[in-house]
Amino acid sequence: MIFFDQNVRILCFTNPIVHWRALWEEWKAQQAIVIAPTLWGYEVTSVIRHRIHRGKLPPDIEEEVFTAVHQLPVKLMNPAGLHRRAWELSHHFDRPAAYDAHYLALAEMAGCPFWTADERLLD
């Protein structure tokens, strides 16, 4: 089982400099199960829109990126205790919101590696 947050998923489709797309293809070839918290769909939609608005994603590929990201085979999960653990982690990392902490909490609960492009969650 593999887990990575919405930032990595967006990078797979928008940033040719990093090796994320190759990594995704490798995981796909290994038939890895990719998991995410149930808020994932809302988050990736928001991240795509935000990147377009800030000029970090060209508007001419926004539909392609949106469609590709939402077609990814992702198993959405909401295990008991997820919100409590996300609450604790958001305090630990001194985050103003607990959204990102949900991703970290789920990876921890599932016992799988956590991949992120958000340096604020590396510890």
Phi and psi restraints in degrees (range 20) as a CNS / XPLOR table:
assign (resid 1 and name C) (resid 2 and name N)
       (resid 2 and name CA) (resid 2 and name C) 1.0 -127.4 20.0 2
assign (resid 2 and name N) (resid 2 and name CA)
       (resid 2 and name C) (resid 3 and name N) 1.0 143.9 20.0 2
assign (resid 2 and name C) (resid 3 and name N)
       (resid 3 and name CA) (resid 3 and name C) 1.0 -134.4 20.0 2
assign (resid 3 and name N) (resid 3 and name CA)
       (resid 3 and name C) (resid 4 and name N) 1.0 132.1 20.0 2
assign (resid 3 and name C) (resid 4 and name N)
       (resid 4 and name CA) (resid 4 and name C) 1.0 -148.0 20.0 2
assign (resid 4 and name N) (resid 4 and name CA)
       (resid 4 and name C) (resid 5 and name N) 1.0 154.8 20.0 2
assign (resid 4 and name C) (resid 5 and name N)
       (resid 5 and name CA) (resid 5 and name C) 1.0 -82.0 20.0 2
assign (resid 5 and name N) (resid 5 and name CA)
       (resid 5 and name C) (resid 6 and name N) 1.0 177.2 20.0 2
assign (resid 5 and name C) (resid 6 and name N)
       (resid 6 and name CA) (resid 6 and name C) 1.0 -61.9 20.0 2
assign (resid 6 and name N) (resid 6 and name CA)
       (resid 6 and name C) (resid 7 and name N) 1.0 -29.6 20.0 2
assign (resid 6 and name C) (resid 7 and name N)
       (resid 7 and name CA) (resid 7 and name C) 1.0 -65.0 20.0 2
assign (resid 7 and name N) (resid 7 and name CA)
       (resid 7 and name C) (resid 8 and name N) 1.0 -40.5 20.0 2
assign (resid 7 and name C) (resid 8 and name N)
       (resid 8 and name CA) (resid 8 and name C) 1.0 -67.4 20.0 2
assign (resid 8 and name N) (resid 8 and name CA)
       (resid 8 and name C) (resid 9 and name N) 1.0 -41.5 20.0 2
assign (resid 8 and name C) (resid 9 and name N)
       (resid 9 and name CA) (resid 9 and name C) 1.0 -61.0 20.0 2
assign (resid 9 and name N) (resid 9 and name CA)
       (resid 9 and name C) (resid 10 and name N) 1.0 -42.0 20.0 2
assign (resid 9 and name C) (resid 10 and name N)
       (resid 10 and name CA) (resid 10 and name C) 1.0 -66.4 20.0 2
assign (resid 10 and name N) (resid 10 and name CA)
       (resid 10 and name C) (resid 11 and name N) 1.0 -41.4 20.0 2
assign (resid 10 and name C) (resid 11 and name N)
       (resid 11 and name CA) (resid 11 and name C) 1.0 -60.6 20.0 2
assign (resid 11 and name N) (resid 11 and name CA)
       (resid 11 and name C) (resid 12 and name N) 1.0 -32.0 20.0 2
assign (resid 11 and name C) (resid 12 and name N)
       (resid 12 and name CA) (resid 12 and name C) 1.0 -56.6 20.0 2
assign (resid 12 and name N) (resid 12 and name CA)
       (resid 12 and name C) (resid 13 and name N) 1.0 -29.2 20.0 2
assign (resid 12 and name C) (resid 13 and name N)
       (resid 13 and name CA) (resid 13 and name C) 1.0 -110.0 20.0 2
assign (resid 13 and name N) (resid 13 and name CA)
       (resid 13 and name C) (resid 14 and name N) 1.0 -8.9 20.0 2
assign (resid 13 and name C) (resid 14 and name N)
       (resid 14 and name CA) (resid 14 and name C) 1.0 -125.2 20.0 2
assign (resid 14 and name N) (resid 14 and name CA)
       (resid 14 and name C) (resid 15 and name N) 1.0 -10.2 20.0 2
assign (resid 14 and name C) (resid 15 and name N)
       (resid 15 and name CA) (resid 15 and name C) 1.0 -126.9 20.0 2
assign (resid 15 and name N) (resid 15 and name CA)
       (resid 15 and name C) (resid 16 and name N) 1.0 97.7 20.0 2
assign (resid 15 and name C) (resid 16 and name N)
       (resid 16 and name CA) (resid 16 and name C) 1.0 -70.8 20.0 2
assign (resid 16 and name N) (resid 16 and name CA)
       (resid 16 and name C) (resid 17 and name N) 1.0 -14.2 20.0 2
assign (resid 16 and name C) (resid 17 and name N)
       (resid 17 and name CA) (resid 17 and name C) 1.0 -72.2 20.0 2
assign (resid 17 and name N) (resid 17 and name CA)
       (resid 17 and name C) (resid 18 and name N) 1.0 -41.2 20.0 2
assign (resid 17 and name C) (resid 18 and name N)
       (resid 18 and name CA) (resid 18 and name C) 1.0 -84.8 20.0 2
assign (resid 18 and name N) (resid 18 and name CA)
       (resid 18 and name C) (resid 19 and name N) 1.0 163.7 20.0 2
assign (resid 18 and name C) (resid 19 and name N)
       (resid 19 and name CA) (resid 19 and name C) 1.0 -91.4 20.0 2
assign (resid 19 and name N) (resid 19 and name CA)
       (resid 19 and name C) (resid 20 and name N) 1.0 16.9 20.0 2
assign (resid 19 and name C) (resid 20 and name N)
       (resid 20 and name CA) (resid 20 and name C) 1.0 -60.8 20.0 2
assign (resid 20 and name N) (resid 20 and name CA)
       (resid 20 and name C) (resid 21 and name N) 1.0 -41.3 20.0 2
assign (resid 20 and name C) (resid 21 and name N)
       (resid 21 and name CA) (resid 21 and name C) 1.0 -61.8 20.0 2
assign (resid 21 and name N) (resid 21 and name CA)
       (resid 21 and name C) (resid 22 and name N) 1.0 -42.8 20.0 2
assign (resid 21 and name C) (resid 22 and name N)
       (resid 22 and name CA) (resid 22 and name C) 1.0 -63.7 20.0 2
assign (resid 22 and name N) (resid 22 and name CA)
       (resid 22 and name C) (resid 23 and name N) 1.0 -39.3 20.0 2
assign (resid 22 and name C) (resid 23 and name N)
       (resid 23 and name CA) (resid 23 and name C) 1.0 -62.9 20.0 2
assign (resid 23 and name N) (resid 23 and name CA)
       (resid 23 and name C) (resid 24 and name N) 1.0 -44.1 20.0 2
assign (resid 23 and name C) (resid 24 and name N)
       (resid 24 and name CA) (resid 24 and name C) 1.0 -60.3 20.0 2
assign (resid 24 and name N) (resid 24 and name CA)
       (resid 24 and name C) (resid 25 and name N) 1.0 -44.4 20.0 2
assign (resid 24 and name C) (resid 25 and name N)
       (resid 25 and name CA) (resid 25 and name C) 1.0 -62.3 20.0 2
assign (resid 25 and name N) (resid 25 and name CA)
       (resid 25 and name C) (resid 26 and name N) 1.0 -38.2 20.0 2
assign (resid 25 and name C) (resid 26 and name N)
       (resid 26 and name CA) (resid 26 and name C) 1.0 -64.0 20.0 2
assign (resid 26 and name N) (resid 26 and name CA)
       (resid 26 and name C) (resid 27 and name N) 1.0 -45.3 20.0 2
assign (resid 26 and name C) (resid 27 and name N)
       (resid 27 and name CA) (resid 27 and name C) 1.0 -63.1 20.0 2
assign (resid 27 and name N) (resid 27 and name CA)
       (resid 27 and name C) (resid 28 and name N) 1.0 -39.3 20.0 2
assign (resid 27 and name C) (resid 28 and name N)
       (resid 28 and name CA) (resid 28 and name C) 1.0 -63.1 20.0 2
assign (resid 28 and name N) (resid 28 and name CA)
       (resid 28 and name C) (resid 29 and name N) 1.0 -42.8 20.0 2
assign (resid 28 and name C) (resid 29 and name N)
       (resid 29 and name CA) (resid 29 and name C) 1.0 -63.2 20.0 2
assign (resid 29 and name N) (resid 29 and name CA)
       (resid 29 and name C) (resid 30 and name N) 1.0 -32.3 20.0 2
assign (resid 29 and name C) (resid 30 and name N)
       (resid 30 and name CA) (resid 30 and name C) 1.0 -81.6 20.0 2
assign (resid 30 and name N) (resid 30 and name CA)
       (resid 30 and name C) (resid 31 and name N) 1.0 -0.5 20.0 2
assign (resid 30 and name C) (resid 31 and name N)
       (resid 31 and name CA) (resid 31 and name C) 1.0 55.5 20.0 2
assign (resid 31 and name N) (resid 31 and name CA)
       (resid 31 and name C) (resid 32 and name N) 1.0 40.9 20.0 2
assign (resid 31 and name C) (resid 32 and name N)
       (resid 32 and name CA) (resid 32 and name C) 1.0 -68.6 20.0 2
assign (resid 32 and name N) (resid 32 and name CA)
       (resid 32 and name C) (resid 33 and name N) 1.0 146.0 20.0 2
assign (resid 32 and name C) (resid 33 and name N)
       (resid 33 and name CA) (resid 33 and name C) 1.0 -90.6 20.0 2
assign (resid 33 and name N) (resid 33 and name CA)
       (resid 33 and name C) (resid 34 and name N) 1.0 121.5 20.0 2
assign (resid 33 and name C) (resid 34 and name N)
       (resid 34 and name CA) (resid 34 and name C) 1.0 -101.7 20.0 2
assign (resid 34 and name N) (resid 34 and name CA)
       (resid 34 and name C) (resid 35 and name N) 1.0 126.5 20.0 2
assign (resid 34 and name C) (resid 35 and name N)
       (resid 35 and name CA) (resid 35 and name C) 1.0 -115.1 20.0 2
assign (resid 35 and name N) (resid 35 and name CA)
       (resid 35 and name C) (resid 36 and name N) 1.0 159.1 20.0 2
assign (resid 35 and name C) (resid 36 and name N)
       (resid 36 and name CA) (resid 36 and name C) 1.0 -157.9 20.0 2
assign (resid 36 and name N) (resid 36 and name CA)
       (resid 36 and name C) (resid 37 and name N) 1.0 155.9 20.0 2
assign (resid 36 and name C) (resid 37 and name N)
       (resid 37 and name CA) (resid 37 and name C) 1.0 -70.1 20.0 2
assign (resid 37 and name N) (resid 37 and name CA)
       (resid 37 and name C) (resid 38 and name N) 1.0 160.2 20.0 2
assign (resid 37 and name C) (resid 38 and name N)
       (resid 38 and name CA) (resid 38 and name C) 1.0 -61.7 20.0 2
assign (resid 38 and name N) (resid 38 and name CA)
       (resid 38 and name C) (resid 39 and name N) 1.0 -18.0 20.0 2
assign (resid 38 and name C) (resid 39 and name N)
       (resid 39 and name CA) (resid 39 and name C) 1.0 -79.2 20.0 2
assign (resid 39 and name N) (resid 39 and name CA)
       (resid 39 and name C) (resid 40 and name N) 1.0 0.1 20.0 2
assign (resid 39 and name C) (resid 40 and name N)
       (resid 40 and name CA) (resid 40 and name C) 1.0 -54.6 20.0 2
assign (resid 40 and name N) (resid 40 and name CA)
       (resid 40 and name C) (resid 41 and name N) 1.0 -47.3 20.0 2
assign (resid 40 and name C) (resid 41 and name N)
       (resid 41 and name CA) (resid 41 and name C) 1.0 -58.8 20.0 2
assign (resid 41 and name N) (resid 41 and name CA)
       (resid 41 and name C) (resid 42 and name N) 1.0 -41.6 20.0 2
assign (resid 41 and name C) (resid 42 and name N)
       (resid 42 and name CA) (resid 42 and name C) 1.0 -65.5 20.0 2
assign (resid 42 and name N) (resid 42 and name CA)
       (resid 42 and name C) (resid 43 and name N) 1.0 -42.2 20.0 2
assign (resid 42 and name C) (resid 43 and name N)
       (resid 43 and name CA) (resid 43 and name C) 1.0 -66.3 20.0 2
assign (resid 43 and name N) (resid 43 and name CA)
       (resid 43 and name C) (resid 44 and name N) 1.0 -47.1 20.0 2
assign (resid 43 and name C) (resid 44 and name N)
       (resid 44 and name CA) (resid 44 and name C) 1.0 -67.3 20.0 2
assign (resid 44 and name N) (resid 44 and name CA)
       (resid 44 and name C) (resid 45 and name N) 1.0 -35.9 20.0 2
assign (resid 44 and name C) (resid 45 and name N)
       (resid 45 and name CA) (resid 45 and name C) 1.0 -60.8 20.0 2
assign (resid 45 and name N) (resid 45 and name CA)
       (resid 45 and name C) (resid 46 and name N) 1.0 -44.5 20.0 2
assign (resid 45 and name C) (resid 46 and name N)
       (resid 46 and name CA) (resid 46 and name C) 1.0 -66.1 20.0 2
assign (resid 46 and name N) (resid 46 and name CA)
       (resid 46 and name C) (resid 47 and name N) 1.0 -41.9 20.0 2
assign (resid 46 and name C) (resid 47 and name N)
       (resid 47 and name CA) (resid 47 and name C) 1.0 -63.3 20.0 2
assign (resid 47 and name N) (resid 47 and name CA)
       (resid 47 and name C) (resid 48 and name N) 1.0 -43.2 20.0 2
assign (resid 47 and name C) (resid 48 and name N)
       (resid 48 and name CA) (resid 48 and name C) 1.0 -61.3 20.0 2
assign (resid 48 and name N) (resid 48 and name CA)
       (resid 48 and name C) (resid 49 and name N) 1.0 -48.6 20.0 2
assign (resid 48 and name C) (resid 49 and name N)
       (resid 49 and name CA) (resid 49 and name C) 1.0 -61.2 20.0 2
assign (resid 49 and name N) (resid 49 and name CA)
       (resid 49 and name C) (resid 50 and name N) 1.0 -41.4 20.0 2
assign (resid 49 and name C) (resid 50 and name N)
       (resid 50 and name CA) (resid 50 and name C) 1.0 -63.1 20.0 2
assign (resid 50 and name N) (resid 50 and name CA)
       (resid 50 and name C) (resid 51 and name N) 1.0 -43.8 20.0 2
assign (resid 50 and name C) (resid 51 and name N)
       (resid 51 and name CA) (resid 51 and name C) 1.0 -64.7 20.0 2
assign (resid 51 and name N) (resid 51 and name CA)
       (resid 51 and name C) (resid 52 and name N) 1.0 -36.8 20.0 2
assign (resid 51 and name C) (resid 52 and name N)
       (resid 52 and name CA) (resid 52 and name C) 1.0 -66.8 20.0 2
assign (resid 52 and name N) (resid 52 and name CA)
       (resid 52 and name C) (resid 53 and name N) 1.0 -48.2 20.0 2
assign (resid 52 and name C) (resid 53 and name N)
       (resid 53 and name CA) (resid 53 and name C) 1.0 -60.2 20.0 2
assign (resid 53 and name N) (resid 53 and name CA)
       (resid 53 and name C) (resid 54 and name N) 1.0 -35.6 20.0 2
assign (resid 53 and name C) (resid 54 and name N)
       (resid 54 and name CA) (resid 54 and name C) 1.0 -88.5 20.0 2
assign (resid 54 and name N) (resid 54 and name CA)
       (resid 54 and name C) (resid 55 and name N) 1.0 2.7 20.0 2
assign (resid 54 and name C) (resid 55 and name N)
       (resid 55 and name CA) (resid 55 and name C) 1.0 79.3 20.0 2
assign (resid 55 and name N) (resid 55 and name CA)
       (resid 55 and name C) (resid 56 and name N) 1.0 15.9 20.0 2
assign (resid 55 and name C) (resid 56 and name N)
       (resid 56 and name CA) (resid 56 and name C) 1.0 -93.2 20.0 2
assign (resid 56 and name N) (resid 56 and name CA)
       (resid 56 and name C) (resid 57 and name N) 1.0 -7.2 20.0 2
assign (resid 56 and name C) (resid 57 and name N)
       (resid 57 and name CA) (resid 57 and name C) 1.0 -136.2 20.0 2
assign (resid 57 and name N) (resid 57 and name CA)
       (resid 57 and name C) (resid 58 and name N) 1.0 123.9 20.0 2
assign (resid 57 and name C) (resid 58 and name N)
       (resid 58 and name CA) (resid 58 and name C) 1.0 -63.8 20.0 2
assign (resid 58 and name N) (resid 58 and name CA)
       (resid 58 and name C) (resid 59 and name N) 1.0 132.9 20.0 2
assign (resid 58 and name C) (resid 59 and name N)
       (resid 59 and name CA) (resid 59 and name C) 1.0 -59.4 20.0 2
assign (resid 59 and name N) (resid 59 and name CA)
       (resid 59 and name C) (resid 60 and name N) 1.0 -25.5 20.0 2
assign (resid 59 and name C) (resid 60 and name N)
       (resid 60 and name CA) (resid 60 and name C) 1.0 -71.3 20.0 2
assign (resid 60 and name N) (resid 60 and name CA)
       (resid 60 and name C) (resid 61 and name N) 1.0 -12.8 20.0 2
assign (resid 60 and name C) (resid 61 and name N)
       (resid 61 and name CA) (resid 61 and name C) 1.0 -115.6 20.0 2
assign (resid 61 and name N) (resid 61 and name CA)
       (resid 61 and name C) (resid 62 and name N) 1.0 6.8 20.0 2
assign (resid 61 and name C) (resid 62 and name N)
       (resid 62 and name CA) (resid 62 and name C) 1.0 -60.5 20.0 2
assign (resid 62 and name N) (resid 62 and name CA)
       (resid 62 and name C) (resid 63 and name N) 1.0 -42.2 20.0 2
assign (resid 62 and name C) (resid 63 and name N)
       (resid 63 and name CA) (resid 63 and name C) 1.0 -64.5 20.0 2
assign (resid 63 and name N) (resid 63 and name CA)
       (resid 63 and name C) (resid 64 and name N) 1.0 -41.9 20.0 2
assign (resid 63 and name C) (resid 64 and name N)
       (resid 64 and name CA) (resid 64 and name C) 1.0 -61.1 20.0 2
assign (resid 64 and name N) (resid 64 and name CA)
       (resid 64 and name C) (resid 65 and name N) 1.0 -45.8 20.0 2
assign (resid 64 and name C) (resid 65 and name N)
       (resid 65 and name CA) (resid 65 and name C) 1.0 -65.3 20.0 2
assign (resid 65 and name N) (resid 65 and name CA)
       (resid 65 and name C) (resid 66 and name N) 1.0 -46.8 20.0 2
assign (resid 65 and name C) (resid 66 and name N)
       (resid 66 and name CA) (resid 66 and name C) 1.0 -56.8 20.0 2
assign (resid 66 and name N) (resid 66 and name CA)
       (resid 66 and name C) (resid 67 and name N) 1.0 -49.1 20.0 2
assign (resid 66 and name C) (resid 67 and name N)
       (resid 67 and name CA) (resid 67 and name C) 1.0 -63.8 20.0 2
assign (resid 67 and name N) (resid 67 and name CA)
       (resid 67 and name C) (resid 68 and name N) 1.0 -46.3 20.0 2
assign (resid 67 and name C) (resid 68 and name N)
       (resid 68 and name CA) (resid 68 and name C) 1.0 -61.7 20.0 2
assign (resid 68 and name N) (resid 68 and name CA)
       (resid 68 and name C) (resid 69 and name N) 1.0 -44.8 20.0 2
assign (resid 68 and name C) (resid 69 and name N)
       (resid 69 and name CA) (resid 69 and name C) 1.0 -64.9 20.0 2
assign (resid 69 and name N) (resid 69 and name CA)
       (resid 69 and name C) (resid 70 and name N) 1.0 -40.9 20.0 2
assign (resid 69 and name C) (resid 70 and name N)
       (resid 70 and name CA) (resid 70 and name C) 1.0 -77.5 20.0 2
assign (resid 70 and name N) (resid 70 and name CA)
       (resid 70 and name C) (resid 71 and name N) 1.0 -5.9 20.0 2
assign (resid 70 and name C) (resid 71 and name N)
       (resid 71 and name CA) (resid 71 and name C) 1.0 -97.4 20.0 2
assign (resid 71 and name N) (resid 71 and name CA)
       (resid 71 and name C) (resid 72 and name N) 1.0 -2.1 20.0 2
assign (resid 71 and name C) (resid 72 and name N)
       (resid 72 and name CA) (resid 72 and name C) 1.0 -63.4 20.0 2
assign (resid 72 and name N) (resid 72 and name CA)
       (resid 72 and name C) (resid 73 and name N) 1.0 141.1 20.0 2
assign (resid 72 and name C) (resid 73 and name N)
       (resid 73 and name CA) (resid 73 and name C) 1.0 -78.2 20.0 2
assign (resid 73 and name N) (resid 73 and name CA)
       (resid 73 and name C) (resid 74 and name N) 1.0 96.5 20.0 2
assign (resid 73 and name C) (resid 74 and name N)
       (resid 74 and name CA) (resid 74 and name C) 1.0 -122.1 20.0 2
assign (resid 74 and name N) (resid 74 and name CA)
       (resid 74 and name C) (resid 75 and name N) 1.0 129.7 20.0 2
assign (resid 74 and name C) (resid 75 and name N)
       (resid 75 and name CA) (resid 75 and name C) 1.0 -89.6 20.0 2
assign (resid 75 and name N) (resid 75 and name CA)
       (resid 75 and name C) (resid 76 and name N) 1.0 112.5 20.0 2
assign (resid 75 and name C) (resid 76 and name N)
       (resid 76 and name CA) (resid 76 and name C) 1.0 -83.3 20.0 2
assign (resid 76 and name N) (resid 76 and name CA)
       (resid 76 and name C) (resid 77 and name N) 1.0 134.2 20.0 2
assign (resid 76 and name C) (resid 77 and name N)
       (resid 77 and name CA) (resid 77 and name C) 1.0 -134.2 20.0 2
assign (resid 77 and name N) (resid 77 and name CA)
       (resid 77 and name C) (resid 78 and name N) 1.0 148.1 20.0 2
assign (resid 77 and name C) (resid 78 and name N)
       (resid 78 and name CA) (resid 78 and name C) 1.0 -143.6 20.0 2
assign (resid 78 and name N) (resid 78 and name CA)
       (resid 78 and name C) (resid 79 and name N) 1.0 68.3 20.0 2
assign (resid 78 and name C) (resid 79 and name N)
       (resid 79 and name CA) (resid 79 and name C) 1.0 -69.7 20.0 2
assign (resid 79 and name N) (resid 79 and name CA)
       (resid 79 and name C) (resid 80 and name N) 1.0 155.9 20.0 2
assign (resid 79 and name C) (resid 80 and name N)
       (resid 80 and name CA) (resid 80 and name C) 1.0 -57.8 20.0 2
assign (resid 80 and name N) (resid 80 and name CA)
       (resid 80 and name C) (resid 81 and name N) 1.0 136.7 20.0 2
assign (resid 80 and name C) (resid 81 and name N)
       (resid 81 and name CA) (resid 81 and name C) 1.0 89.2 20.0 2
assign (resid 81 and name N) (resid 81 and name CA)
       (resid 81 and name C) (resid 82 and name N) 1.0 -4.0 20.0 2
assign (resid 81 and name C) (resid 82 and name N)
       (resid 82 and name CA) (resid 82 and name C) 1.0 -60.6 20.0 2
assign (resid 82 and name N) (resid 82 and name CA)
       (resid 82 and name C) (resid 83 and name N) 1.0 -47.2 20.0 2
assign (resid 82 and name C) (resid 83 and name N)
       (resid 83 and name CA) (resid 83 and name C) 1.0 -66.2 20.0 2
assign (resid 83 and name N) (resid 83 and name CA)
       (resid 83 and name C) (resid 84 and name N) 1.0 -38.3 20.0 2
assign (resid 83 and name C) (resid 84 and name N)
       (resid 84 and name CA) (resid 84 and name C) 1.0 -62.5 20.0 2
assign (resid 84 and name N) (resid 84 and name CA)
       (resid 84 and name C) (resid 85 and name N) 1.0 -46.2 20.0 2
assign (resid 84 and name C) (resid 85 and name N)
       (resid 85 and name CA) (resid 85 and name C) 1.0 -67.0 20.0 2
assign (resid 85 and name N) (resid 85 and name CA)
       (resid 85 and name C) (resid 86 and name N) 1.0 -37.8 20.0 2
assign (resid 85 and name C) (resid 86 and name N)
       (resid 86 and name CA) (resid 86 and name C) 1.0 -62.9 20.0 2
assign (resid 86 and name N) (resid 86 and name CA)
       (resid 86 and name C) (resid 87 and name N) 1.0 -38.4 20.0 2
assign (resid 86 and name C) (resid 87 and name N)
       (resid 87 and name CA) (resid 87 and name C) 1.0 -59.8 20.0 2
assign (resid 87 and name N) (resid 87 and name CA)
       (resid 87 and name C) (resid 88 and name N) 1.0 -47.3 20.0 2
assign (resid 87 and name C) (resid 88 and name N)
       (resid 88 and name CA) (resid 88 and name C) 1.0 -63.7 20.0 2
assign (resid 88 and name N) (resid 88 and name CA)
       (resid 88 and name C) (resid 89 and name N) 1.0 -43.6 20.0 2
assign (resid 88 and name C) (resid 89 and name N)
       (resid 89 and name CA) (resid 89 and name C) 1.0 -67.9 20.0 2
assign (resid 89 and name N) (resid 89 and name CA)
       (resid 89 and name C) (resid 90 and name N) 1.0 -34.6 20.0 2
assign (resid 89 and name C) (resid 90 and name N)
       (resid 90 and name CA) (resid 90 and name C) 1.0 -65.5 20.0 2
assign (resid 90 and name N) (resid 90 and name CA)
       (resid 90 and name C) (resid 91 and name N) 1.0 -32.4 20.0 2
assign (resid 90 and name C) (resid 91 and name N)
       (resid 91 and name CA) (resid 91 and name C) 1.0 -70.4 20.0 2
assign (resid 91 and name N) (resid 91 and name CA)
       (resid 91 and name C) (resid 92 and name N) 1.0 -44.5 20.0 2
assign (resid 91 and name C) (resid 92 and name N)
       (resid 92 and name CA) (resid 92 and name C) 1.0 -57.4 20.0 2
assign (resid 92 and name N) (resid 92 and name CA)
       (resid 92 and name C) (resid 93 and name N) 1.0 -44.1 20.0 2
assign (resid 92 and name C) (resid 93 and name N)
       (resid 93 and name CA) (resid 93 and name C) 1.0 -91.1 20.0 2
assign (resid 93 and name N) (resid 93 and name CA)
       (resid 93 and name C) (resid 94 and name N) 1.0 5.4 20.0 2
assign (resid 93 and name C) (resid 94 and name N)
       (resid 94 and name CA) (resid 94 and name C) 1.0 52.5 20.0 2
assign (resid 94 and name N) (resid 94 and name CA)
       (resid 94 and name C) (resid 95 and name N) 1.0 49.2 20.0 2
assign (resid 94 and name C) (resid 95 and name N)
       (resid 95 and name CA) (resid 95 and name C) 1.0 -93.5 20.0 2
assign (resid 95 and name N) (resid 95 and name CA)
       (resid 95 and name C) (resid 96 and name N) 1.0 139.7 20.0 2
assign (resid 95 and name C) (resid 96 and name N)
       (resid 96 and name CA) (resid 96 and name C) 1.0 -72.5 20.0 2
assign (resid 96 and name N) (resid 96 and name CA)
       (resid 96 and name C) (resid 97 and name N) 1.0 -21.1 20.0 2
assign (resid 96 and name C) (resid 97 and name N)
       (resid 97 and name CA) (resid 97 and name C) 1.0 -131.6 20.0 2
assign (resid 97 and name N) (resid 97 and name CA)
       (resid 97 and name C) (resid 98 and name N) 1.0 159.2 20.0 2
assign (resid 97 and name C) (resid 98 and name N)
       (resid 98 and name CA) (resid 98 and name C) 1.0 -101.6 20.0 2
assign (resid 98 and name N) (resid 98 and name CA)
       (resid 98 and name C) (resid 99 and name N) 1.0 4.6 20.0 2
assign (resid 98 and name C) (resid 99 and name N)
       (resid 99 and name CA) (resid 99 and name C) 1.0 -54.9 20.0 2
assign (resid 99 and name N) (resid 99 and name CA)
       (resid 99 and name C) (resid 100 and name N) 1.0 -56.4 20.0 2
assign (resid 99 and name C) (resid 100 and name N)
       (resid 100 and name CA) (resid 100 and name C) 1.0 -62.6 20.0 2
assign (resid 100 and name N) (resid 100 and name CA)
       (resid 100 and name C) (resid 101 and name N) 1.0 -33.9 20.0 2
assign (resid 100 and name C) (resid 101 and name N)
       (resid 101 and name CA) (resid 101 and name C) 1.0 -64.4 20.0 2
assign (resid 101 and name N) (resid 101 and name CA)
       (resid 101 and name C) (resid 102 and name N) 1.0 -25.6 20.0 2
assign (resid 101 and name C) (resid 102 and name N)
       (resid 102 and name CA) (resid 102 and name C) 1.0 -63.4 20.0 2
assign (resid 102 and name N) (resid 102 and name CA)
       (resid 102 and name C) (resid 103 and name N) 1.0 -37.4 20.0 2
assign (resid 102 and name C) (resid 103 and name N)
       (resid 103 and name CA) (resid 103 and name C) 1.0 -65.6 20.0 2
assign (resid 103 and name N) (resid 103 and name CA)
       (resid 103 and name C) (resid 104 and name N) 1.0 -46.2 20.0 2
assign (resid 103 and name C) (resid 104 and name N)
       (resid 104 and name CA) (resid 104 and name C) 1.0 -65.0 20.0 2
assign (resid 104 and name N) (resid 104 and name CA)
       (resid 104 and name C) (resid 105 and name N) 1.0 -42.1 20.0 2
assign (resid 104 and name C) (resid 105 and name N)
       (resid 105 and name CA) (resid 105 and name C) 1.0 -62.2 20.0 2
assign (resid 105 and name N) (resid 105 and name CA)
       (resid 105 and name C) (resid 106 and name N) 1.0 -42.7 20.0 2
assign (resid 105 and name C) (resid 106 and name N)
       (resid 106 and name CA) (resid 106 and name C) 1.0 -65.3 20.0 2
assign (resid 106 and name N) (resid 106 and name CA)
       (resid 106 and name C) (resid 107 and name N) 1.0 -42.8 20.0 2
assign (resid 106 and name C) (resid 107 and name N)
       (resid 107 and name CA) (resid 107 and name C) 1.0 -60.5 20.0 2
assign (resid 107 and name N) (resid 107 and name CA)
       (resid 107 and name C) (resid 108 and name N) 1.0 -42.9 20.0 2
assign (resid 107 and name C) (resid 108 and name N)
       (resid 108 and name CA) (resid 108 and name C) 1.0 -62.2 20.0 2
assign (resid 108 and name N) (resid 108 and name CA)
       (resid 108 and name C) (resid 109 and name N) 1.0 -46.0 20.0 2
assign (resid 108 and name C) (resid 109 and name N)
       (resid 109 and name CA) (resid 109 and name C) 1.0 -66.6 20.0 2
assign (resid 109 and name N) (resid 109 and name CA)
       (resid 109 and name C) (resid 110 and name N) 1.0 -33.5 20.0 2
assign (resid 109 and name C) (resid 110 and name N)
       (resid 110 and name CA) (resid 110 and name C) 1.0 -84.1 20.0 2
assign (resid 110 and name N) (resid 110 and name CA)
       (resid 110 and name C) (resid 111 and name N) 1.0 -10.4 20.0 2
assign (resid 110 and name C) (resid 111 and name N)
       (resid 111 and name CA) (resid 111 and name C) 1.0 67.8 20.0 2
assign (resid 111 and name N) (resid 111 and name CA)
       (resid 111 and name C) (resid 112 and name N) 1.0 36.6 20.0 2
assign (resid 111 and name C) (resid 112 and name N)
       (resid 112 and name CA) (resid 112 and name C) 1.0 -124.3 20.0 2
assign (resid 112 and name N) (resid 112 and name CA)
       (resid 112 and name C) (resid 113 and name N) 1.0 161.0 20.0 2
assign (resid 112 and name C) (resid 113 and name N)
       (resid 113 and name CA) (resid 113 and name C) 1.0 -62.3 20.0 2
assign (resid 113 and name N) (resid 113 and name CA)
       (resid 113 and name C) (resid 114 and name N) 1.0 146.7 20.0 2
assign (resid 113 and name C) (resid 114 and name N)
       (resid 114 and name CA) (resid 114 and name C) 1.0 -111.8 20.0 2
assign (resid 114 and name N) (resid 114 and name CA)
       (resid 114 and name C) (resid 115 and name N) 1.0 119.7 20.0 2
assign (resid 114 and name C) (resid 115 and name N)
       (resid 115 and name CA) (resid 115 and name C) 1.0 -106.8 20.0 2
assign (resid 115 and name N) (resid 115 and name CA)
       (resid 115 and name C) (resid 116 and name N) 1.0 129.5 20.0 2
assign (resid 115 and name C) (resid 116 and name N)
       (resid 116 and name CA) (resid 116 and name C) 1.0 -143.4 20.0 2
assign (resid 116 and name N) (resid 116 and name CA)
       (resid 116 and name C) (resid 117 and name N) 1.0 152.4 20.0 2
assign (resid 116 and name C) (resid 117 and name N)
       (resid 117 and name CA) (resid 117 and name C) 1.0 -102.9 20.0 2
assign (resid 117 and name N) (resid 117 and name CA)
       (resid 117 and name C) (resid 118 and name N) 1.0 5.0 20.0 2
assign (resid 117 and name C) (resid 118 and name N)
       (resid 118 and name CA) (resid 118 and name C) 1.0 -97.1 20.0 2
assign (resid 118 and name N) (resid 118 and name CA)
       (resid 118 and name C) (resid 119 and name N) 1.0 102.3 20.0 2
assign (resid 118 and name C) (resid 119 and name N)
       (resid 119 and name CA) (resid 119 and name C) 1.0 -62.6 20.0 2
assign (resid 119 and name N) (resid 119 and name CA)
       (resid 119 and name C) (resid 120 and name N) 1.0 -19.3 20.0 2
assign (resid 119 and name C) (resid 120 and name N)
       (resid 120 and name CA) (resid 120 and name C) 1.0 -69.9 20.0 2
assign (resid 120 and name N) (resid 120 and name CA)
       (resid 120 and name C) (resid 121 and name N) 1.0 -17.2 20.0 2
assign (resid 120 and name C) (resid 121 and name N)
       (resid 121 and name CA) (resid 121 and name C) 1.0 -99.7 20.0 2
assign (resid 121 and name N) (resid 121 and name CA)
       (resid 121 and name C) (resid 122 and name N) 1.0 4.9 20.0 2
assign (resid 121 and name C) (resid 122 and name N)
       (resid 122 and name CA) (resid 122 and name C) 1.0 -88.8 20.0 2
assign (resid 122 and name N) (resid 122 and name CA)
       (resid 122 and name C) (resid 123 and name N) 1.0 124.2 20.0 2
